[in-house]
């Protein structure tokens, strides 16, 4: 049972990191027109 919880937590953390990375990429793309 505990290993299942750990795995779920790990997956959730990985998904959150993935979401943060995609959001960061969106921000970078949004700022690109202003940089150039």
Residue frames relative to the residue before (quaternion, step in Angstrom):
aa qw qx qy qz dx dy dz
X 1.0000 0.0000 0.0000 0.0000 0.00 0.00 0.00
X 0.6711 0.4998 -0.3063 0.4538 3.58 0.89 -0.92
X 0.6524 0.5169 -0.3347 0.4418 3.59 0.91 -0.85
X 0.6176 0.5387 -0.3467 0.4563 3.57 1.10 -0.68
X 0.6420 0.5117 -0.3162 0.4754 3.58 1.01 -0.83
X 0.6441 0.5195 -0.3232 0.4591 3.56 0.95 -0.86
X 0.6601 0.5039 -0.3169 0.4582 3.54 0.94 -0.88
X 0.6432 0.5186 -0.3224 0.4620 3.59 0.99 -0.81
X 0.6412 0.5138 -0.3230 0.4696 3.56 0.97 -0.84
X 0.6534 0.5155 -0.3189 0.4535 3.56 0.91 -0.90
X 0.6497 0.5104 -0.3158 0.4665 3.59 0.96 -0.90
X 0.6503 0.5208 -0.3160 0.4539 3.57 0.95 -0.88
X 0.6475 0.5068 -0.3145 0.4744 3.58 0.97 -0.86
X 0.6543 0.5063 -0.3174 0.4634 3.59 0.93 -0.87
X 0.6501 0.5059 -0.3211 0.4672 3.59 0.97 -0.84
X 0.6434 0.5203 -0.3251 0.4578 3.58 1.00 -0.82
X 0.6362 0.5110 -0.3241 0.4786 3.59 0.98 -0.85
X 0.6376 0.5296 -0.3231 0.4567 3.58 0.97 -0.89
X 0.6511 0.5160 -0.3056 0.4651 3.57 0.97 -0.91
X 0.6508 0.5134 -0.3143 0.4627 3.57 0.95 -0.89
X 0.6449 0.5206 -0.3226 0.4573 3.59 0.97 -0.83
X 0.6750 0.4838 -0.3043 0.4666 3.60 0.90 -0.87
X 0.6275 0.5204 -0.3378 0.4705 3.59 1.04 -0.73
X 0.6414 0.5209 -0.3195 0.4639 3.56 0.98 -0.86
X 0.6399 0.5183 -0.3181 0.4697 3.58 1.02 -0.83
X 0.6337 0.5215 -0.3324 0.4647 3.59 1.00 -0.79
X 0.6470 0.5087 -0.3219 0.4681 3.59 0.95 -0.85
X 0.6401 0.5247 -0.3295 0.4543 3.57 0.93 -0.87
X 0.6652 0.4921 -0.2998 0.4748 3.58 0.97 -0.89
X 0.6440 0.5215 -0.3240 0.4565 3.58 1.04 -0.73
X 0.7146 0.4497 -0.2574 0.4699 3.60 1.05 -0.74
X 0.4853 0.7008 -0.4255 0.3039 3.59 1.18 -0.41
X 0.6631 0.5066 -0.3414 0.4327 3.68 0.79 -0.83
X 0.6663 0.5028 -0.3102 0.4550 3.59 1.06 -0.69
X 0.6258 0.5492 -0.3419 0.4357 3.57 1.11 -0.68
X 0.7575 0.3678 -0.2111 0.4963 3.57 0.88 -0.90
